[in-house]
Amino acid sequence: MAISNPIQNTPKLPSFDVDHYLLRINCPKEHTPSFKYLKQLHKAHLLHIPFENLDIHMHNEIILDIHKMYRKIILRNRGGFCYELNGLFYHLLKQLGFECHLISAKVYKGNDLGPAFDHAAILVYFADQVYLADVGFGHSFLEPKQLTPGLVQMDYNSYYKIDRTIDDEYILLGSDNSFDYEAKYLFTKETRQFVEFIDMCQYHQTNKNSHFTKKKLITQATPQGRVTLTDDKLITIIAGKKEERPILNQDEFLVKLDQHFGIKLVRKR
């Protein structure tokens, strides 16, 4: 049975140079949207653009403006957090002809559940199926996940499934062994506009209770696993083997930032 199209009266979206965006993530351009192409775009995005909160700790205000985010992430070789990454990826998908829309998610922090607009993600629609796309959740799935409740979906060395609640909400769960699942976030299929995330974007970059303001974080998937850098440690995962090395000072942090992520920042003295 075909799924009805929830996207109606979508406002005109700002455009940008798609070819340059695709060059940034080393992905070819195709003129016909398909699930195969969506998977390719999704994985390429995660392999080439890091999740990071560096602007928050440099006191550079993050503004949800597509052109500013494009200049930062695509032209200046930076990364961003969920509103930036999924906001930009959503606009890329729309310009490539995909049927999709933004959604709001409440993130689980242990047993606690965050507020609405705590996280931004994307639903992508094809003729008979819906997929959850998310390139802005840090260490998460590399390929979009089918919105079929209870279906266990392997993602390289991890497992994911999406459960449905009695209130017609959905819970994304992840596992390392396919038995013990951890709830990641709660969401609905309701279409959200980019401007609706402004308040929570401001909260996460200014409020002392936001985990983004507590320490610097940058993480990126690699063909072999993942690399993560914080104020005090460098974590590499290669073929499932995890290794941690201490970061002794800010100068070493900047060296590792350049070495592993190609981001050059000047230390403020």
Sine and cosine of phi, psi and omega as CSV:
sin_phi,cos_phi,sin_psi,cos_psi,sin_omega,cos_omega
0.00,0.00,0.76,-0.65,-0.02,-1.00
-0.94,0.35,0.56,-0.83,0.02,-1.00
-1.00,-0.04,0.73,-0.69,-0.04,-1.00
-0.92,0.39,0.49,-0.87,-0.02,-1.00
-0.99,0.15,0.89,-0.46,-0.01,-1.00
-1.00,0.07,-0.04,1.00,-0.13,-0.99
-0.99,-0.12,0.97,-0.22,-0.02,-1.00
-0.74,-0.67,0.57,-0.82,0.03,-1.00
0.82,0.58,0.63,0.78,0.04,-1.00
-0.93,0.38,0.79,-0.61,0.00,-1.00
-0.91,0.42,0.40,-0.92,0.03,-1.00
-0.89,0.46,0.76,-0.65,-0.07,-1.00
-0.99,-0.12,0.55,-0.84,0.07,-1.00
-0.91,0.41,0.54,-0.84,-0.02,-1.00
-0.96,-0.28,0.33,-0.94,0.07,-1.00
-0.50,-0.86,0.02,-1.00,-0.06,-1.00
-0.97,0.23,0.99,-0.16,-0.02,-1.00
-0.89,0.45,-0.65,0.76,-0.04,-1.00
-0.87,0.50,-0.65,0.76,0.02,-1.00
-0.93,0.38,-0.62,0.78,0.05,-1.00
-0.86,0.50,-0.74,0.67,-0.02,-1.00
-0.91,0.41,-0.55,0.84,0.08,-1.00
-0.91,0.41,-0.63,0.77,0.01,-1.00
-0.87,0.49,-0.58,0.81,-0.02,-1.00
-0.98,-0.22,0.17,0.99,0.07,-1.00
0.81,0.59,0.78,0.63,-0.03,-1.00
-0.76,-0.65,0.72,-0.69,-0.01,-1.00
-0.94,0.33,0.27,-0.96,0.03,-1.00
-0.99,-0.13,0.77,-0.64,0.10,-0.99
-0.86,-0.50,0.54,-0.84,-0.12,-0.99
-0.99,-0.13,-0.09,1.00,0.01,-1.00
-0.85,-0.52,0.89,-0.45,0.03,-1.00
-0.88,0.47,0.65,-0.76,0.04,-1.00
-0.43,-0.90,0.31,-0.95,0.05,-1.00
-0.91,0.42,-0.60,0.80,0.04,-1.00
-0.86,0.51,-0.68,0.73,0.01,-1.00
-0.94,0.33,-0.60,0.80,0.06,-1.00
-0.87,0.50,-0.71,0.71,0.03,-1.00
-0.87,0.50,-0.66,0.75,-0.01,-1.00
-0.90,0.43,-0.71,0.70,0.01,-1.00
-0.89,0.45,-0.71,0.71,-0.06,-1.00
-0.87,0.49,-0.77,0.64,-0.02,-1.00
-0.92,0.40,-0.67,0.74,0.00,-1.00
-0.88,0.48,-0.63,0.77,0.01,-1.00
-0.87,0.49,-0.72,0.69,-0.04,-1.00
-0.94,0.34,-0.47,0.88,0.00,-1.00
-0.99,0.16,-0.30,0.95,-0.11,-0.99
-0.87,-0.49,-0.31,0.95,-0.02,-1.00
-0.84,-0.55,0.88,-0.48,-0.06,-1.00
-0.98,0.19,0.40,-0.92,0.23,-0.97
-1.00,0.07,0.82,-0.57,-0.03,-1.00
-0.39,-0.92,0.42,-0.91,-0.02,-1.00
-0.84,-0.55,0.48,0.88,-0.13,-0.99
-0.89,0.46,-0.59,0.81,-0.01,-1.00
-0.86,0.50,-0.58,0.82,0.00,-1.00
-0.87,0.50,-0.64,0.77,-0.06,-1.00
-1.00,0.05,-0.15,0.99,0.14,-0.99
-0.99,-0.16,0.07,1.00,0.01,-1.00
0.87,0.50,0.61,0.79,0.13,-0.99
-0.98,-0.17,0.90,-0.44,-0.07,-1.00
-0.90,0.44,0.73,-0.68,0.06,-1.00
-1.00,-0.04,0.89,-0.45,-0.02,-1.00
-0.93,-0.38,0.74,-0.67,-0.05,-1.00
-0.99,0.17,0.94,0.34,0.06,-1.00
-0.86,-0.51,0.85,-0.53,-0.13,-0.99
-0.85,0.53,-0.67,0.74,-0.04,-1.00
-0.93,0.36,-0.60,0.80,0.05,-1.00
-0.92,0.38,-0.65,0.76,0.02,-1.00
-0.92,0.39,-0.60,0.80,0.04,-1.00
-0.89,0.46,-0.70,0.72,0.01,-1.00
-0.90,0.43,-0.66,0.76,-0.02,-1.00
-0.92,0.39,-0.80,0.60,-0.17,-0.98
-0.99,0.11,-0.66,0.75,-0.07,-1.00
-1.00,0.01,-0.73,0.68,-0.08,-1.00
-1.00,0.09,-0.50,0.86,-0.06,-1.00
-0.97,-0.24,0.14,0.99,0.14,-0.99
0.89,0.46,0.60,0.80,0.00,-1.00
-0.97,-0.25,-0.05,-1.00,0.14,-0.99
-0.87,-0.49,-0.44,-0.90,0.01,-1.00
-0.06,-1.00,-0.08,-1.00,0.10,-1.00
-0.95,-0.30,-0.15,-0.99,-0.32,-0.95
-0.81,0.58,-0.70,0.72,-0.07,-1.00
-0.89,0.45,-0.62,0.78,0.01,-1.00
-0.95,0.30,-0.78,0.63,-0.11,-0.99
-0.93,0.37,-0.76,0.65,0.00,-1.00
-0.96,0.26,-0.49,0.87,0.09,-1.00
-0.90,0.44,-0.70,0.71,0.01,-1.00
-0.94,0.35,-0.67,0.74,0.00,-1.00
-0.90,0.43,-0.62,0.79,0.07,-1.00
-0.85,0.52,-0.72,0.69,0.00,-1.00
-0.91,0.41,-0.58,0.81,0.08,-1.00
-0.89,0.46,-0.74,0.67,-0.01,-1.00
-0.87,0.50,-0.66,0.75,0.01,-1.00
-0.89,0.46,-0.67,0.74,-0.01,-1.00
-0.94,0.34,-0.39,0.92,0.06,-1.00
-1.00,0.03,0.01,1.00,0.10,-0.99
1.00,-0.09,0.16,0.99,0.03,-1.00
-0.97,0.24,0.54,-0.84,0.10,-1.00
-1.00,-0.04,0.94,-0.34,-0.13,-0.99
-0.39,-0.92,0.22,-0.97,0.11,-0.99
-0.40,-0.92,0.35,-0.94,0.03,-1.00
-0.98,0.22,0.53,-0.85,0.12,-0.99
-0.77,-0.64,0.35,-0.94,0.07,-1.00
-0.98,-0.20,0.59,-0.80,0.05,-1.00
-0.73,-0.68,0.52,-0.85,0.11,-0.99
-0.97,-0.23,0.84,-0.55,-0.12,-0.99
-1.00,0.01,0.70,-0.71,0.09,-1.00
-0.98,0.19,0.73,-0.68,0.12,-0.99
-0.83,-0.56,1.00,0.03,-0.18,-0.98
0.95,0.33,-0.82,-0.57,0.05,-1.00
-1.00,-0.02,-0.10,1.00,-0.01,-1.00
-1.00,0.02,0.52,-0.86,-0.01,-1.00
-0.88,-0.47,0.78,-0.63,-0.02,-1.00
-0.94,0.33,0.05,-1.00,-0.03,-1.00
-0.99,0.17,0.15,-0.99,0.12,-0.99
-0.86,0.51,0.53,-0.85,0.00,-1.00
0.92,0.39,0.30,0.95,0.09,-1.00
-0.91,0.42,-0.45,0.89,-0.03,-1.00
-0.53,-0.84,0.53,-0.85,0.07,-1.00
-0.91,-0.41,0.70,-0.71,0.08,-1.00
-0.63,-0.78,-0.12,-0.99,-0.14,-0.99
-0.70,-0.71,0.65,-0.76,0.20,-0.98
-0.95,-0.31,0.72,-0.70,-0.01,-1.00
-0.88,-0.48,0.74,-0.67,-0.12,-0.99
-0.93,-0.36,0.73,-0.69,0.19,-0.98
-0.87,-0.48,-0.12,-0.99,-0.13,-0.99
-0.84,0.54,-0.67,0.75,-0.12,-0.99
-0.76,-0.65,0.25,0.97,-0.05,-1.00
-0.43,-0.90,0.42,-0.91,0.05,-1.00
-0.87,-0.50,0.63,-0.78,0.00,-1.00
-0.80,-0.60,0.61,-0.79,0.11,-0.99
-1.00,-0.01,0.86,-0.51,0.07,-1.00
-0.92,-0.38,0.66,-0.75,-0.05,-1.00
-0.37,-0.93,0.97,-0.26,0.04,-1.00
-0.96,-0.28,0.31,0.95,-0.09,-1.00
-0.71,-0.70,0.57,0.82,-0.01,-1.00
-0.88,-0.47,0.31,0.95,0.00,-1.00
0.96,0.27,-0.81,-0.58,-0.03,-1.00
-0.99,0.17,0.99,-0.14,-0.07,-1.00
-0.51,-0.86,-0.29,-0.96,-0.10,-1.00
-0.95,0.32,0.57,-0.82,-0.01,-1.00
-1.00,0.06,-0.43,0.90,-0.02,-1.00
-0.87,-0.50,0.56,-0.83,0.00,-1.00
-0.82,0.57,0.51,-0.86,-0.06,-1.00
-0.94,-0.35,0.70,-0.71,-0.02,-1.00
-0.93,0.37,0.71,-0.70,-0.03,-1.00
-1.00,0.07,0.92,0.40,0.03,-1.00
-0.85,-0.53,0.96,-0.29,-0.09,-1.00
-0.80,0.59,0.75,-0.66,0.08,-1.00
1.00,0.08,-0.19,0.98,-0.03,-1.00
-0.96,0.27,0.86,-0.51,0.05,-1.00
-0.99,0.17,0.81,-0.58,-0.07,-1.00
-0.82,-0.57,0.89,-0.46,-0.01,-1.00
-0.98,0.21,0.63,-0.78,0.01,-1.00
-0.72,-0.69,1.00,0.09,-0.08,-1.00
0.87,0.49,-0.93,-0.36,-0.04,-1.00
-0.99,-0.11,0.15,0.99,-0.03,-1.00
-0.84,-0.54,0.21,-0.98,0.00,-1.00
-0.78,-0.63,0.60,-0.80,0.02,-1.00
-0.70,-0.72,0.46,-0.89,0.18,-0.98
-0.48,-0.88,0.36,-0.93,0.00,-1.00
-0.85,-0.53,0.89,-0.46,0.04,-1.00
-0.99,-0.15,0.42,-0.91,0.01,-1.00
-0.92,-0.40,0.70,-0.72,-0.02,-1.00
-1.00,-0.05,0.17,-0.98,0.01,-1.00
-0.93,0.36,-0.28,0.96,0.02,-1.00
-1.00,-0.06,0.26,0.97,0.02,-1.00
0.90,0.44,0.57,0.82,0.14,-0.99
-0.95,-0.32,0.24,-0.97,-0.05,-1.00
-0.83,-0.56,0.60,-0.80,0.03,-1.00
-0.87,-0.49,0.84,-0.54,0.12,-0.99
-1.00,0.09,0.79,-0.61,0.02,-1.00
-0.82,-0.57,0.57,-0.82,0.01,-1.00
-0.78,-0.62,0.43,-0.90,-0.04,-1.00
-0.49,-0.87,0.50,-0.87,0.10,-1.00
-1.00,-0.08,-0.21,0.98,-0.10,-1.00
-0.74,-0.67,0.03,1.00,-0.01,-1.00
0.96,0.29,0.12,0.99,0.03,-1.00
-0.88,-0.47,-0.72,0.69,-0.04,-1.00
-0.98,-0.19,0.95,-0.31,-0.07,-1.00
-0.97,-0.25,0.61,-0.79,0.05,-1.00
-0.91,-0.42,0.75,-0.66,0.03,-1.00
-0.95,0.33,0.78,-0.63,-0.02,-1.00
-0.99,-0.12,-0.84,0.55,0.06,-1.00
-0.37,-0.93,0.33,-0.94,-0.03,-1.00
-0.93,-0.36,0.71,-0.71,-0.03,-1.00
-0.51,-0.86,0.23,-0.97,0.14,-0.99
-0.85,-0.53,0.09,-1.00,0.01,-1.00
-1.00,0.01,0.09,1.00,-0.05,-1.00
-0.89,0.46,0.73,-0.68,0.03,-1.00
-0.94,0.35,0.75,-0.66,0.04,-1.00
-0.86,-0.50,0.53,-0.85,0.06,-1.00
-0.99,-0.10,0.48,-0.88,-0.10,-1.00
-0.85,0.53,-0.60,0.80,-0.05,-1.00
-0.91,0.41,-0.35,0.94,-0.02,-1.00
-0.93,0.36,-0.27,0.96,-0.02,-1.00
-1.00,-0.04,0.00,1.00,-0.11,-0.99
-0.87,0.49,-0.73,0.69,-0.07,-1.00
-0.89,0.46,-0.70,0.71,-0.01,-1.00
-0.95,0.30,-0.50,0.87,0.11,-0.99
-0.89,0.47,-0.67,0.74,0.03,-1.00
-0.91,0.41,-0.66,0.75,0.02,-1.00
-0.86,0.51,-0.75,0.66,-0.11,-0.99
-0.93,0.35,-0.31,0.95,0.02,-1.00
-0.98,-0.22,-0.04,1.00,-0.05,-1.00
-0.77,-0.63,-0.48,0.88,-0.13,-0.99
-0.99,0.15,0.72,-0.69,-0.03,-1.00
-0.91,0.42,-0.33,0.94,0.01,-1.00
-0.99,0.11,-0.19,0.98,0.05,-1.00
-0.97,0.23,0.70,-0.71,0.01,-1.00
-0.92,0.39,-0.30,0.95,0.01,-1.00
-0.95,0.31,-0.43,0.90,-0.03,-1.00
-1.00,0.04,-0.15,0.99,-0.12,-0.99
-0.99,0.15,-0.57,0.82,0.01,-1.00
-0.34,-0.94,0.37,-0.93,0.06,-1.00
-0.95,0.30,0.62,-0.79,0.00,-1.00
-0.55,-0.84,0.73,-0.68,0.14,-0.99
-0.59,-0.81,0.77,-0.64,-0.06,-1.00
-0.58,-0.81,0.56,-0.83,-0.05,-1.00
-0.49,-0.87,0.65,-0.76,0.11,-0.99
-0.94,0.35,0.52,-0.85,0.08,-1.00
-0.79,-0.61,0.27,-0.96,0.04,-1.00
-0.86,0.51,-0.41,0.91,-0.02,-1.00
-0.99,-0.16,-0.25,0.97,-0.05,-1.00
0.25,-0.97,-0.97,-0.26,-0.05,-1.00
-0.29,-0.96,0.48,-0.88,0.12,-0.99
-0.78,-0.63,0.71,-0.70,-0.05,-1.00
-0.71,-0.71,0.70,-0.71,0.01,-1.00
-0.80,-0.60,0.77,-0.64,0.11,-0.99
-0.82,-0.57,-0.06,-1.00,0.01,-1.00
-0.83,0.56,-0.58,0.82,-0.16,-0.99
-0.85,-0.53,0.03,1.00,0.01,-1.00
-0.41,-0.91,0.44,-0.90,0.14,-0.99
-0.90,-0.43,0.82,-0.57,-0.04,-1.00
-0.88,-0.47,0.83,-0.56,0.08,-1.00
-0.87,-0.49,0.64,-0.76,0.09,-1.00
-0.84,-0.54,0.89,-0.46,-0.01,-1.00
-0.80,-0.60,0.88,-0.48,0.00,-1.00
0.80,0.61,0.64,0.77,0.04,-1.00
0.99,0.10,-0.15,0.99,0.00,-1.00
-1.00,-0.06,0.84,-0.55,-0.06,-1.00
-0.98,-0.18,0.70,-0.71,0.03,-1.00
-0.71,-0.71,0.72,-0.69,0.02,-1.00
-0.89,-0.46,0.69,-0.72,0.06,-1.00
-0.76,-0.65,0.67,-0.74,-0.02,-1.00
-0.95,0.31,0.53,-0.85,0.15,-0.99
-0.97,-0.26,0.88,-0.47,-0.18,-0.98
-0.99,0.14,-0.50,0.86,-0.04,-1.00
-0.35,-0.94,0.04,-1.00,-0.05,-1.00
-0.91,0.41,-0.57,0.82,0.02,-1.00
-0.89,0.45,-0.67,0.74,0.04,-1.00
-0.92,0.40,-0.60,0.80,0.06,-1.00
-0.84,0.54,-0.71,0.70,-0.02,-1.00
-0.92,0.40,-0.58,0.81,0.04,-1.00
-0.90,0.43,-0.73,0.68,-0.01,-1.00
-0.92,0.38,-0.54,0.84,0.04,-1.00
-0.88,0.47,-0.69,0.73,0.04,-1.00
-0.94,0.33,-0.70,0.71,-0.08,-1.00
-0.89,0.46,-0.69,0.73,-0.12,-0.99
-0.99,-0.15,-0.38,0.93,-0.09,-1.00
-0.82,-0.57,-0.09,1.00,0.02,-1.00
0.93,0.37,0.40,0.92,-0.01,-1.00
-0.96,-0.28,0.84,-0.55,-0.02,-1.00
-0.95,-0.30,0.91,-0.42,0.06,-1.00
-0.86,-0.51,0.52,-0.85,0.03,-1.00
-0.99,-0.16,0.77,-0.64,0.01,-1.00
-0.93,0.38,0.75,-0.66,0.05,-1.00
-0.99,0.10,0.79,-0.61,-0.03,-1.00
-0.94,-0.33,0.00,0.00,0.00,0.00
